[in-house]
């Protein structure tokens, strides 16, 4: 094959580089705009239902139960809305005053430590008989690779009007990028507090919708500026999968695999790597099926994600 070598003076070369960058960025911006920049995470695998609301019966109560779900958002977005799916209308546990009632549900958007970042409420009409309940117009900006916890409870649940419904869930914990939470509290003020929100083995049915934030040339960055660890792909996998991570500078990196008991299964990296985007193959040949965790340590940055080996 014949090779061509091009030699430019530094000024001409800089001009051409800048021109190429402008053309590329203009294309990216136009392409993104034309494609509406929508973002969505929908998890609707339903094979179980949990209690949602309250109950003051002597044999069963008192209990005031809310639910939550942590969600990994892997792109810089503006969250437009969030929804949970419920099985039925809101009724008193023993239905002494008819069927179906208007209720108000509070949604608290929390960071990974449980701190409330934003609060939204929605009024559910008495005619509601089950399905998605959506908190709209959230308008919350989120950075890429951010985990948020969405907790919700029935306002005024711990009183004589303890209306309840069923909360749709997946008993097989099929949403691999987060955890479900539940809390039994003593009233609205208690449900606002983070203590008492405990991890539950199921995953909630949820629907997050948003808009990608890339909208102008200033939003486009071609060099990594932060440490990040992405979800492996494919997941579930058999027998191999790819793990991507980013480091903004030359850094000593360790990437290890652990089983659910915390026992180290494999060390994929233990060396200094250059700045940039990297990918590593994990071959699980000879390892039994199950849930595993991969942990990245790079300087002061430490992050873990879970993956499923399914044969």
Secondary structure as GFF3:
##gff-version 3
##sequence-region A 1 311
A	DSSP	alpha_helix	10	34	.	.	.	ID=ss1
A	DSSP	beta_strand	38	43	.	.	.	ID=ss2
A	DSSP	beta_strand	48	55	.	.	.	ID=ss3
A	DSSP	beta_strand	63	73	.	.	.	ID=ss4
A	DSSP	beta_strand	77	86	.	.	.	ID=ss5
A	DSSP	beta_strand	91	92	.	.	.	ID=ss6
A	DSSP	beta_strand	103	110	.	.	.	ID=ss7
A	DSSP	beta_strand	116	124	.	.	.	ID=ss8
A	DSSP	beta_strand	131	135	.	.	.	ID=ss9
A	DSSP	beta_strand	140	142	.	.	.	ID=ss10
A	DSSP	beta_strand	146	154	.	.	.	ID=ss11
A	DSSP	beta_strand	163	170	.	.	.	ID=ss12
A	DSSP	beta_strand	180	184	.	.	.	ID=ss13
A	DSSP	alpha_helix	188	192	.	.	.	ID=ss14
A	DSSP	beta_strand	198	200	.	.	.	ID=ss15
A	DSSP	beta_strand	203	204	.	.	.	ID=ss16
A	DSSP	beta_strand	206	212	.	.	.	ID=ss17
A	DSSP	three_ten_helix	217	219	.	.	.	ID=ss18
A	DSSP	beta_strand	228	229	.	.	.	ID=ss19
A	DSSP	beta_strand	240	247	.	.	.	ID=ss20
A	DSSP	beta_strand	251	259	.	.	.	ID=ss21
A	DSSP	beta_strand	264	273	.	.	.	ID=ss22
A	DSSP	beta_strand	276	283	.	.	.	ID=ss23
A	DSSP	beta_strand	290	298	.	.	.	ID=ss24
A	DSSP	beta_strand	301	309	.	.	.	ID=ss25
###
